[in-house]
Amino acid sequence: MHAVILAGGKGVRLRPYTTVLPKPLMPIGDHHAILEIVLQQLASRGFASVTLAINHLGRLIRAFAGDGSRWGMHINYIEESVPLNTVGPLFCLKDTLPDDFLVMNGDVLTNLDYGELLHSHLLSGGPLTVATAARHAKVDFGVLTVSGDKVVGFTEKPSMTYWVSMGVYGMSRKTLEPYQPGLAMGFDQLVLDLLRRRINPVTYPFDGFWLDIGRPEDYDEANRAFDRLRPILLPERCGEPV
């Protein structure tokens, strides 16, 4: 099994930390970088190889991850000469990737089983499988249903549930075929283009732990809670720093 980790972003929302460290190398707890946790998880689920898509401070990521032997896997790199957004780096890899593979952001903390997600993607036959998490939003006001100039319904402080992308995907190489190398594109644009062409992505609902370390408050929360989260985030055999 192969995974592509998108690790080239500038981490603007986490400045000033990310002026000296790329976001995937931000420390979590006392001993681990985010990228280290992700690589240990992938290795424990049977992933034998990883491509790291790098740009901002990419030399530090290369120095940290090396060839991947410390995790028992092979790591190679693709370095953007210009920013290609989130899915753009994959267009340069489409001739070398396996038929189906995992793609994920490099700043995700979750106990999602990456191997199971990829297996589910293979079974679905879909072009793209999106790992999704439920989020709940409470409206702090009474909500009116209005028809013309009349109130026809009223709900006091309703709660709404919606599904969000976790930044982890199963993908088929054939999904990349229509797009030329060097094209900058985000996953949002890819999904919209697939929908326009009536090629529907598949969802993989997940109800476990998930945290995107893109905002300072989420990064702080991950550090506060890491001692509690460590048993579910790190495989037992990889529980100690390497």
KAMOPE-V71818 format. One record per helix or strand. SS is the DSSP state (helix for helix, strand for strand). FROM is the first residue (numbers start at 0). LEN is the number of residues. If there is no record, write none. Layout:
SS;FROM;LEN  SS;FROM;LEN
//
This chain:
strand;1;6  helix;11;3  helix;16;3  helix;22;3  strand;26;2  strand;31;2  helix;33;11  strand;48;6  helix;57;8  helix;68;3  strand;73;6  helix;87;4  strand;99;6  strand;107;3  helix;113;11  strand;127;11  strand;141;6  strand;149;7  strand;158;14  helix;172;4  helix;186;10  strand;201;4  strand;209;3  helix;215;18  helix;235;3
//
